[in-house]
Every structure is written in structure tokens, then in C-alpha cells.
């Protein structure tokens, strides 16, 4: 088995990545409101030895809920329930830097990290949606660059708070009546352009030191945030060439921050539709596509492109030019436009290629074909692994775990068992020591 190992997460998008997933006979329409559903999917992921489950989040209703299930419940609370029912699989949740405070996020994820025995990860994102901004008393979305400048400082504060306890700060010595060694609990005394936070955090460190920081964003500002702060990145790439280019760019940016280029785990999104034969897989894709109302798909595409749906003609290509929206999701916009232009697709063909609004790359085929594709991307460095988005949950993940994972294991690409219990161990990331511990050691030897 080679030293480099594939990483696989499952992006637990309620009923599945397809908007029509909730309509299939085997699906529970109430899955997005049922914590038990998330637990069941996590148990399947753990059986397959996957690195982690990942929950996206949007603090508003942004989708057409008259057509589909949606991201509903607060992810860290859901993952606390999942933590109690599992023992190894990592637990990654999204929390926006735009509508939260660093202390609250640091405390919430440190708590989840302790509760899970060191399996938590924080997906640090900015939020560009107008409906979300209005839920927090703002009439307009923050400008793109300002969001990312704020996010970078936000992450710096969160990391400092996670470091504010040294590993051995907790004593718990009954005989001496010494509970905590306060010389090893440090204020962070942060004062910056956006935040003033005294610290320390009121939660000690977990078995993995601190939660893993994940980032999702492909814009230049997003890549800079990832290069500076992230340990794993969820990204979008439709071709191997795009994946390789992204990886090279991100690793070069990381080096400018004094970080090793290979210290970041890069995980493009990958939607899967699997059948025992290629024809069976394509029939399943057809069924899922035909159950997506065209009105929904058009509205979703228009939202991604930030245009009026009326200008999108089904049997014509996308309008040209399409200016990059100032405050939209640049990653999804660019990925969608590139897909359309590369294949000279009509709007109708584009909607089908996107699975009615998926956005990420879709593979349709047999377990062997899926495994071949994953191996090809992995071996040329276009990905360190994938953020899997099964067509339907839990059945699509069950098929992947039972039919694709064994192939990857036989090829020596993927683990046959967990080597450790923390998310850092799954990702092959080092356990960081507190920055304050380093200062203490330096002072002691001075």
C-alpha cells in the first residue's frame, strides 16, 4: 500500500444531492427534519471507513422549498447526536464567519470536539445570500472582499481561542485541591480591524488538540483564506485539468504563508449515480432528472448566475457575456459557466449536466467505473480525495460503501480500517500544540 491514501467524506445533503431525491419510493420525505436520518447515514459512512460526514448550512430559506427538501437544522446540534451514535467517523459542520462571533463558534466547535473524542471539523465560510443578511438585521450583503477580510481575522481569533488552553492545563488533583493550572490558560488579548476578544476560551483542548479547519471557496479571496488558515478544502472541479490547476495554485499560495504546500487536503465535490450496469445507472439518472421540475432547475440556475430566469432560453446557450456577480458564490458561478462554455451546451443541456442544480461533477456508471475515475484524479494530484454527494440518501451511500469502497481497498488506495480515532488522524494531519505552550517553552529556555 502506498504512503499516500485517498480521503473520502460524504456531504450529507438531506435526502440526496438531486432535488428529486425525496420523491423516490425508498426515500423519507421528512428526512431533512429527522436527526435519526443523519445518524443512519453516518453509521453507513463509518462502516465504510470514510473520513467524515459533512453538513453544509445556510441560515435562511434560500431554495425552492415548494419543490424540494432543504438544509434545515443547525448542523453542530445534529452532529452532537451523531457523535453519540458513532465512534470514529469525523464530524464537519459549516458555520458562517459573516453572521457569527468568533468566541461563540470557537466554544461551539470545541464542545463538539470534546463530546466526540476529537472528531470535529469547522467549515469556515462566508455568506453572500441576501435573505440570510436580512435574518440578521442587515439590508445588504457585505461586499465580497470585505467578507473575506473579516473571515480571515475571524479564523485567526478562533484558532487563538482553541490554543488558549495548553494540553496539560487541566489538573483535577483532589489531594491538592488544584483543579486547573491557571498559568497554562491564556488570554488572547486580540484587537483587530473587526474583532476585540479578550479570551481565554472556557473549554479545554480535545484529544486532537483543536478541531480541523475546513474551507470551501474557489474565488481568489477564498483561496487566500484557505491558503492561510485551512487544513482541508472542499472545492469544485469539473475536469482533471481544473483539479490539478486548483491544487497547484492553492499549494503555491500556502507556501507564501510559510506553510507546506501539501499540508492542505483538497477534496473536490463528486456526485455519484451508481448502477450494476452502465445502462442501469443511466436509467436511475434519467428517473431522477425527470422528477426535477424544470421551473425549479431554471430558478436554481438563475440564482447561481444572478440573472433573471426570463433571459434563460431552454434551447439556446447561456447569454454571453455573463458578468461575474459582485456578491454571489463565485466558485459555483464560474464552475457552471465553464461547464456550459466548454461543451457549448444549451440551457436545457446544462440543466441536465448539472442534475437540475447540483453544480458539482456528476459520475454515472458502475462501481468499477466510479473507482477508475476516482483513482485517475487521485493519482495525478487533481484531488487528495472527494467530498461525495450520493444521488439519494441513504441508499446511494450504501451502494458506494458496499460496491466502490471494496474496489478502492483492493487497489491499496483506501484504508481497510481506521488507524486512529480523531479526524486529524483520518486526514493525516499533525496534532498542533498550543501557540502559548511554545511561548512558555521558549521563555523557560531563555
N, C-alpha and C positions, 0 to 999 in steps of 0.2 A: 504494500500500500504506500502511495507517495505521501510526502510530508504535507503537501497542500491538500486540504479537504474541503469539499463542497459544503456550503451552508444553505439551508432551506427553512424559510419561515412560511407561515400561512397567514395571509391578510384576511382576517375573519370578517368579511363583508356580509354580515347578517345572513340572508338566505342564499347568497352566492353572488358572483360578480355580474351575472346577467340580470338585467332589470326584470326579466320574466321568471327568474328562478323560483320565486314564491308561488308561482302558478302551477308548477309541475305536481303530478299526483303524490310524489313522495315527500313534498315539502310541507312544512307547517307555516301557514301564513302569519302566525303570531311570533315567529322565531326571533325577530328583532327586539321583541319586548320580553323575551324569556331567557333569564340567566342560565337556566338548565341547558338551553341550546348551545351557548358559548362553552359551557363545561363539557358537553358531549364532543364538540369539535376539538377542544383542547386535549381531551383524552385520546382521540384518534391521532392527533399530531404527536403526542407523547409516545404512543405505541409505535409510530413510525420513526421515532428518534429525531424529530425535527428540532431545529434550534429554538424556535419561539413561535408564539402566536402574536399577531399584531392587530391592534384595534385603532382604526382611524377615528376622527372625531370632527364634528362641525357644531359649534354652539348655536345652531339656528336650524330652522327648516329651510333647506336650500334646494331640495329636489321636488319632483312632482309626486307628492305622496298620494295623489289620487290614482297613480299608476303603479307604484312600486313600494316595497319595503325600504327602510332607510336607517341611517345611523341615528340611534335614539338615545340610549342610556349612557351615562357618564362612564368612560372606559376604566378608570382606575378602580371604581367600585365594583364593576363587573369582574375585573381581574383579581380582586381580593377574594371573590367567591371561587374563581378558577384556581387560585393558589391553594385553597383549602382542599381541592379535589385532585390535585396533581402534585408531583414531587420533583420533576426535572425540567419540563418544558419552560422556556423563557416566556416572559410576560411583558410585552411592549405596548405602551399606550401613548396616544397623542395628547399633548396639551399645548395650547397656543401661547406664544410669548406676547401676542398682541392684546389679549384680554384677560391676563392673569398677572399676579405679582410673584416675583422670584421666591420669596420666603414660603408662600403657600405651596408652590409647585415643588420646591426642594423638600418640604416637610411631607407632602403627599406621597412623593415617589420614594423617599427614604423609608416611610412607613410600609409601603408596599414591598420594598426590598427586604425589610426585616421580616415581614409577615410571610414572605415566600422563600426565605432562606437564601437570598441573594440572586433572585431570578428576574429582577425588574429592569426595564429599559424605558427611557423617556424619549419619545419622538418629538423633537423641538421644531415647531413650525410657526410661520406667521399666518395670519388670516386676512384674506382680501375680500371677503364677502360683505356686501352692503347690509344684508339682513342680519348678519352677526353683529356688525358695528352698531346697528340700531337697538339690538338687545342689550348693549352696554352703554346706552345713552349718547352715542355719537351719531351725527347725521351723515358723516362721510367716512370712507375708508382711508386709513393712513396711507400716504404715498409709499410706493414700493421700496425705495432706498431707505426711507426713514424707518419702515417696518424692520428691515434687516439690520440697520444700525442698532435699533432698540433690542432686537433679538440677540445680537452678539453680546451686548452688555448683560442682558438677562441671563444668558447661559453662563457667562463668567461669574455672576453672582451666585447662581445655583451651584456651580462647581465649588466655589469657595465655601458655601454653607455646608455642602456634603463633606468638605475637608475639615470643617471646624472642630470636629472631634477626632483626636488621634485614636488609633486602633485599641490602645490599652487604657483609654481614659476611664472606662467603667472598671471599678474595683470590686464592689459588692462584698467587702470583708466585714463579716458580722463581728468578729472579735475586737477589731479596732474601731468599729462604728464608722468606717470610711466607705461611703457609697460610690462617689466619683472623685477622681483626681482632677481637681479643677485647673491645675496647671497645664493639663492636656486638653482643655476645652477652650477654644479661642474665639474672641470676637473677630469679625472680618473687617469691620470699620470701612465698608465700601461707600465711597461717594463718587458718583459719575455723572454723566450728562443726563441720564434718565432715572437713576435709582440711587437712593441713600438707604443702606441696610446695615444695621449695627452687627447683627449676629450675636452669639453663635446660634446654630440650629439647636432645637431641643430634642433631636433624635440622634442616637449614636450610629456608628458605621455598621454595615451589614457584613456577612461573610465574603461578599465580593468587593468590599471597600466602599464603592458607591455605585448607583445604577449606571448602566450603559447609556451613553447619549447617542441618539439616532437623529438623523436629519433627513428631510425629504424635500428636495427642490433642485431644479436644474438650471435656473437663471444664473447669471454671473454673480449676483449678490448671494443667492442661495448656495452656490458652490464655494464662495468665500467663507460663508458661515460654516459649512461642512468642513472645509479645509482647516479652519481654526479650532473648531470645537467638537466635531462629530467623531464617533468611533465606528459607526456603521451608517450607511446611506441607502435610502430607498430612492430609486431613480427610474426614469423612463427611457427605454431604448427600443426601437423597432427593428434595428439591424445590428449585426455583429460589428460593423464598422462604426456605428454610432456608439455602441457599448465600449469599444476599445478607445475611441477618441475621448469619451467622457472620463474613463478611468485614467488615461494619461494626463488629462487636464487637471483632474482633481488631485492626483498624486503630486503633480508639479506644484500646485497651489499649496498643498500641505507642507511641502519642503520649504516654502517661503516663510512658513510659520515655525520653522525649526522642528517639524515633525517628520518621522519616517513615512515615505510615500505609501508603503504597504501596511501602515498601521490602521487604515480605514477599510472596513469590509463593505464592498459595493454589491448591492442587491437590486437589480432591475425587477420591475413588476412583470409577472408572467401569468396570463390567464390560460387555463387548460380545459380542453374538451376532449375526453378520452373515451374510446370505444375498443372493443375487442378486435375490430377490423377498422380500416380507414373509412369504409362506407358507413359503418355503424356510427362512428364518431361524427361524420358529416351529417348524418340524419339527426343526431342529437343537436348539433349546432343549428340545423335548419328549424327544428322544433322550437328551440329557444329563441331564435331570431323571429320566427313568425308570431310568437306570443308577445313580442315587444311592440306596442302601438307606435306607428310612425310619428304621431304627434309628439310622443314622449321623446323619441330619438332626435327629432328636429329641435325640440326645445333644449335638450341637453347639449347638442352640438352648438346651437346658437349661444348658449351660456358660456361654453368653453371659449368660443371665438369672440364673445362680447359683441354680437351683432343682432340685428332684428331678424327673427326667423323668416320674415316675409322675403328677405333678399336671397334666401337659400332655395334654389330651384332643384328639385329632386333629380332631374335627368341632365343637369349641367354641372360642370366643375365648380369648385368654390370660386367666389368672386376674387379677382386679382387686380390690385394688391389688397392684402388684408393687413392693416397696420397692427403692430404689437400693442395690445391694450396696456394702458399705463399701470393699472392696479389689479390685473387679473392674475390667474395662475399661469405664469409664463411657461412653465415646464409642459403643462398639458396643452396649452395653445400651440407651442412650437412643434411638439410631437404629432399633434393632429394635422397641422398644416403640412409638415414634412411628409407624412404618410399619404396625404391626398395628392401632393405635387409629384412625389416620386412615382406613383402609379397612374398619374393623370386620371384620377377617379372622379366620377360624378358624385354628387352629394349622396345619392341613394347607395352607390357602391361604397362610399366612405362610411356611411352609417352601418352597413353590414360588416365592413372590415373592423369597425370599432365595436362590434357586438351590440349595436344600439346605444352606445355611450360608454363603453368600457374604457377606452383611451390607451390602455397598455397593450403590449403584444399578446396575440392570441395564438396558441398552437392547437391544432385539431388533428388527432391521429391516434395511433395505437400506443400502448405503453413503451414499446421499443422505439417508436419514432420520437416520442416525448423525451425519452432518456438520451437518444442520439443528439437531439437538439441541445439539451442541457449540457451534455458533455462537450459539444463543439464550442459553445460560448465559454464554458469554464476553461477549457484547455488553451484558448488563445488569449485569455485575460480580459475578455469582454465583460466578465462577471466573476465575482467570488462565490456566487450562489444566486438564489432568486427569492423574491417575495411572491409566493404562489397565491393565485387568485382562482380557486376552482370555480367551474361554471355554476354548480349548485352545491350547497352545504346542508348536511354533512356528506352526502353521497359522493360528490366529486372528489373530496379529500380522501374518503375511504378507498376509492378506486386508485388514486395516486399512491397512497401508502401501501396498498396491497399489491400493486402491479408495477409501479415505476420505481419505487424505493428499492425493492429487491434487485432490480437490474443495476441500479447505481451502486449498490453494495457489492454485487458480484464483480463489478468493474474496478473496485477499490477506490471509488470516488467519494463514497458517503459512509459514515460511521455505521457500525452494526450495533453499537451500544454507546450510551453516554460515557465520556471519560471523566466527567465531573458533575457537579450539581448546580453550578452557577451559570448565568448567562454569559459571563466573561469567559468561562472555561469552554462553553459551547462554541463561542466565536473565536477562540484562540487569542483573546485579548489579555494583556497583563493586568494584574491587580494593582491599582495605583495606591501609593501611600499618601497620607495627608501632607499637603504642602507645608503645613505648620509643623509636622513632625520633622521634616527636612530642616526647617529653620532651627528647631530645638537641637537637632543633632549637630548642626553647624556651629551653634552657639557653644555647645558643650565641648567641641574640639578646638575652639578658637583660643 
